[in-house]
Amino acid sequence: MTHLPHASSPDPLAVLLLGPTGSGKTALSLELAERFGGEIVSCDSVAVYRGMELGTAKPTLEERTRAPHHLIDVANPDRPFTAGAYSRAARETLKEIAARGHLPIVTGGTGLYLRALTEGLFSGPARQEELRARLNKSVERHGGGWLHRILRRMDATTAARIHPNDEPKLIRAIEVCVAGHKPMSEAMGRDPLTGFRLLRIGLNPPRQLLYDRLNRRCAAMFAAGLEEETRGLVARYGQVKALDSLGYRQALAVIDGSLSEEAALAAAQQGHRNYAKRQMTWFRREPQVHWIEDFGDEAETVREAAKLIEAALKMSAECHCPYRLE
């Protein structure tokens, strides 16, 4: 067992597990939490919502008994849980875990949540409704990719971080550039996480094997009753924005009759594969990631990740931090 320092010790370690959906982050986090006395902090923008079980691949109730979990089921789907709210809650949670002498293990695939946690957010300008209306009209005239081209001219750094089809993020970035009179990239990252040493471990399993796993997982979600779960959520909360997430969006299309069950499953599978590609593009920009080219539920992956953590703890001991390895 590894004993971690109390909060009075300088810069306790926090582990960040990165990787695309379906890469086995949950399995790896559980193994590492059991081995190092860790507590798991979810970094998933859909897993925060209560009642959204089948489409989120949350850790099962049985898995949650193996280690303490945080920031799962903390909001109702009709109450948006923003990146800022996540950053504040996650930072406080990390401090509480460290104060207990345990290892925080942040696990999930929502890049914006992770960046909000590690780099912080900025107080941007208020919404510019007139500008937003003009931008929306320009998209109608010029078609897809137009907003991304505008942003590239204004702020190439931010444009590189946003998918060309993500119109809400593109509009916000352009809005910040125009109203703030400087690129969004120059205004961001002014409140970085302090008080922790961050060890980033990334999973990058073979692409086709990942896609096969995602296809099977999507099929299992629908077979387990995703459509019925979605009907219940709509009955309780209405068609809230949270239900626009992958899986639920396609289940809604079955409910309203715009897609057959077969077509919805195919669309969800394609959506998850595309999402995995975008996640890897995002996570490749994270600094100092130790990449493991396999799934998190492979024994060799667990051994390699454990060695990385042990090395980080040993370094702390050599720096006269009171870690003990047994």
C-alpha positions in Angstrom: 0.0 0.0 0.0 1.2 3.5 -0.8 0.8 6.1 1.9 0.2 9.6 0.6 1.1 12.9 2.4 -1.4 15.0 4.3 -2.5 18.3 3.0 0.3 20.1 4.9 2.9 18.4 2.6 3.9 20.3 -0.5 2.3 19.5 -3.8 0.5 16.2 -3.5 0.2 14.1 -6.6 -3.0 13.9 -8.7 -3.3 11.5 -11.6 -5.2 12.4 -14.8 -6.4 9.5 -16.9 -7.1 10.6 -20.5 -8.3 8.8 -23.6 -11.2 8.3 -26.0 -14.5 6.9 -25.0 -14.4 3.1 -24.7 -10.6 3.0 -24.1 -11.0 1.4 -20.6 -10.3 4.4 -18.4 -12.9 3.2 -15.8 -11.3 -0.2 -15.5 -7.8 1.3 -15.2 -8.9 3.9 -12.6 -10.4 1.2 -10.4 -7.3 -1.0 -10.5 -5.1 2.0 -9.7 -7.4 3.3 -7.0 -7.3 -0.1 -5.2 -3.5 -0.3 -5.6 -2.7 3.2 -4.4 -5.5 4.1 -2.0 -7.1 6.4 -4.5 -10.4 8.1 -5.0 -11.9 8.6 -8.4 -13.0 12.0 -9.7 -15.2 11.7 -12.8 -14.5 14.1 -15.6 -17.5 13.5 -17.8 -20.0 16.1 -18.8 -22.9 13.6 -19.0 -22.2 11.4 -16.1 -22.8 14.4 -13.8 -26.6 14.0 -14.5 -28.8 11.8 -12.5 -31.0 9.3 -14.3 -28.8 9.2 -17.4 -27.3 5.7 -16.9 -27.4 3.6 -20.0 -26.1 6.2 -22.5 -23.2 7.4 -20.3 -21.2 4.2 -19.5 -21.0 5.4 -15.9 -19.2 3.0 -13.5 -21.8 0.5 -12.3 -23.0 0.5 -8.7 -20.8 -2.5 -8.0 -17.8 -0.8 -9.5 -18.4 2.3 -7.3 -18.1 0.1 -4.2 -14.5 -0.7 -5.1 -13.3 2.9 -4.6 -14.9 6.2 -3.7 -16.3 8.1 -6.7 -17.0 11.8 -7.0 -18.9 14.1 -9.4 -21.2 11.4 -10.7 -25.0 12.1 -10.3 -24.6 15.6 -8.9 -27.2 17.5 -11.0 -30.6 16.9 -12.7 -30.6 17.0 -16.5 -32.6 20.2 -16.6 -29.9 22.1 -14.7 -26.9 22.5 -16.9 -23.6 21.7 -15.2 -21.1 24.0 -16.8 -17.4 23.7 -17.2 -16.9 26.4 -14.6 -19.2 24.6 -12.1 -17.2 21.4 -12.8 -13.9 23.2 -12.2 -14.9 24.6 -8.9 -16.4 21.3 -7.7 -13.5 19.2 -8.9 -10.8 21.5 -7.4 -12.5 21.4 -4.0 -12.8 17.6 -4.3 -9.1 17.2 -5.1 -8.2 19.2 -2.0 -10.5 17.1 0.2 -9.1 13.8 -1.2 -5.5 15.0 -0.6 -6.4 16.1 2.9 -7.5 12.5 3.6 -4.0 11.3 2.5 -5.5 9.6 -0.6 -4.6 9.8 -4.3 -6.9 11.7 -6.5 -7.5 10.0 -9.9 -9.3 12.2 -12.4 -10.9 10.0 -15.0 -13.0 10.9 -18.1 -13.2 12.0 -21.6 -14.6 15.6 -21.5 -11.7 17.7 -22.7 -13.3 21.0 -21.8 -14.0 19.9 -18.2 -10.4 18.7 -17.9 -9.0 22.0 -19.3 -11.2 24.0 -16.9 -9.9 22.0 -14.0 -6.2 22.2 -14.9 -6.0 25.6 -16.7 -9.0 27.4 -15.4 -11.6 29.5 -17.2 -11.7 33.2 -17.8 -14.4 35.8 -17.2 -15.4 36.4 -20.8 -17.6 39.2 -22.1 -21.4 38.8 -22.0 -23.4 37.3 -24.8 -23.7 39.6 -27.8 -27.1 38.6 -29.2 -26.9 40.9 -32.3 -23.5 39.5 -33.2 -24.7 36.0 -32.7 -27.7 36.6 -35.0 -25.4 37.9 -37.7 -23.1 35.0 -37.4 -26.0 32.5 -37.6 -27.2 34.3 -40.8 -23.7 34.2 -42.3 -23.7 30.4 -41.8 -26.9 30.1 -43.7 -25.3 32.0 -46.6 -21.9 30.5 -46.6 -22.5 27.0 -45.3 -20.5 24.6 -43.1 -16.9 25.5 -42.2 -17.6 29.3 -42.5 -17.4 30.0 -38.8 -14.2 28.0 -38.4 -12.5 30.0 -41.2 -13.5 33.3 -39.6 -12.1 32.1 -36.2 -8.9 30.9 -37.9 -8.2 34.4 -39.1 -9.0 35.9 -35.7 -7.5 33.3 -33.4 -5.8 30.4 -35.0 -4.8 28.9 -31.6 -8.4 28.6 -30.4 -9.6 27.5 -33.8 -7.3 24.5 -33.7 -8.9 23.4 -30.5 -12.5 23.5 -31.8 -14.1 21.1 -34.2 -15.2 22.9 -37.4 -18.8 21.7 -36.9 -19.1 22.8 -33.3 -21.0 26.0 -34.0 -21.9 27.0 -30.4 -18.2 27.0 -29.4 -17.1 28.7 -32.6 -19.7 31.5 -32.1 -18.6 32.0 -28.5 -14.9 32.2 -29.5 -15.7 34.7 -32.2 -17.9 36.7 -29.8 -15.0 36.8 -27.2 -12.6 38.0 -29.8 -14.9 40.7 -31.1 -16.2 41.9 -27.7 -12.9 41.5 -25.8 -10.8 43.1 -28.6 -8.2 40.3 -28.4 -8.0 36.6 -29.2 -9.7 34.2 -26.9 -6.5 32.2 -26.5 -4.8 35.2 -24.9 -7.6 35.6 -22.3 -7.8 31.9 -21.2 -5.9 30.0 -18.7 -5.5 32.7 -16.1 -6.5 30.6 -13.1 -4.5 27.4 -13.4 -4.7 24.6 -10.8 -2.1 25.0 -8.1 -1.0 22.9 -5.2 -0.8 19.6 -7.1 1.7 17.8 -9.3 -0.1 16.4 -12.2 0.7 13.0 -13.8 -1.1 12.6 -17.1 -1.6 9.0 -18.3 -3.2 8.6 -21.7 -4.8 5.6 -23.4 -4.6 5.2 -27.1 -5.7 1.6 -28.1 -5.5 0.4 -31.7 -8.1 2.4 -33.7 -10.0 -0.5 -35.3 -10.2 -2.4 -32.1 -11.5 0.7 -30.3 -14.2 1.1 -33.0 -15.3 -2.5 -32.7 -15.6 -2.1 -29.0 -17.6 1.1 -29.4 -20.0 -0.6 -31.9 -20.6 -3.4 -29.4 -21.1 -1.0 -26.5 -23.6 1.1 -28.4 -25.6 -2.0 -29.3 -25.6 -3.1 -25.7 -26.9 0.3 -24.6 -29.9 0.1 -26.9 -30.5 -3.6 -26.1 -30.5 -2.7 -22.3 -33.3 -0.2 -22.8 -31.8 3.2 -23.8 -35.0 4.2 -25.6 -37.1 3.5 -22.5 -34.7 5.4 -20.3 -34.9 8.3 -22.7 -38.7 8.3 -22.6 -38.6 8.4 -18.9 -36.2 11.4 -18.9 -38.3 13.3 -21.4 -41.5 12.6 -19.3 -39.7 14.0 -16.2 -37.6 16.9 -17.6 -38.7 17.5 -21.2 -36.3 17.6 -24.1 -33.5 19.3 -22.2 -30.1 20.0 -23.7 -28.5 17.1 -21.8 -30.5 14.7 -24.0 -28.6 16.0 -27.1 -25.7 13.9 -26.0 -24.7 10.8 -28.0 -27.1 7.8 -27.7 -29.9 9.9 -26.2 -30.1 12.0 -29.3 -30.5 8.9 -31.5 -33.0 7.4 -29.0 -35.1 10.6 -29.2 -35.1 10.2 -33.0 -36.6 6.8 -32.6 -39.2 8.2 -30.2 -40.3 11.0 -32.5 -40.3 8.6 -35.5 -37.6 10.3 -37.5 -35.3 7.2 -37.4 -35.8 3.5 -37.2 -34.2 1.6 -34.4 -31.7 0.1 -36.8 -30.8 3.5 -38.3 -30.6 5.1 -34.8 -28.1 2.4 -33.7 -26.0 2.9 -36.7 -26.0 6.7 -36.2 -25.1 6.3 -32.5 -22.2 3.9 -33.4 -20.9 6.4 -36.1 -21.3 9.2 -33.6 -19.2 7.5 -30.9 -16.5 6.7 -33.4 -16.4 10.3 -34.5 -16.4 11.5 -30.9 -13.4 9.2 -30.1 -11.4 10.7 -33.0 -12.2 14.3 -31.7 -11.2 13.3 -28.2 -7.8 12.1 -29.3 -7.3 15.3 -31.3 -8.0 17.3 -28.2 -6.0 15.1 -25.8 -3.0 15.1 -28.1 -2.6 18.8 -27.2 -2.4 18.1 -23.5 1.2 18.6 -22.1 3.4 15.8 -20.8 1.1 12.9 -21.4 2.5 9.4 -20.9 0.7 7.5 -23.7 0.0 3.8 -23.4 -1.0 2.2 -26.7 -3.6 -0.2 -25.4 -6.9 -0.5 -23.5 -7.1 0.3 -19.8 -8.4 -3.2 -18.9 -5.2 -4.9 -20.1 -2.9 -6.3 -17.4 0.2 -4.7 -19.1 -1.5 -1.3 -19.2 -2.2 -1.5 -15.5 1.4 -2.5 -14.8 2.8 0.3 -16.9 0.5 3.0 -15.4 1.3 1.7 -11.9 5.1 2.1 -12.6 4.5 5.7 -13.7 2.7 6.4 -10.4 5.3 4.6 -8.4 8.1 6.7 -10.1 6.2 9.9 -9.4 5.9 8.9 -5.7 9.5 7.9 -5.5 10.5 11.3 -6.9 8.5 12.9 -4.2 10.2 10.8 -1.5 13.6 11.8 -2.9 12.5 15.4 -2.7 11.9 14.9 1.0 8.2 14.7 0.7 6.8 12.2 3.3 5.6 9.4 0.9 6.4 5.8 1.9 6.3 2.9 -0.5 5.7 -0.5 1.0 
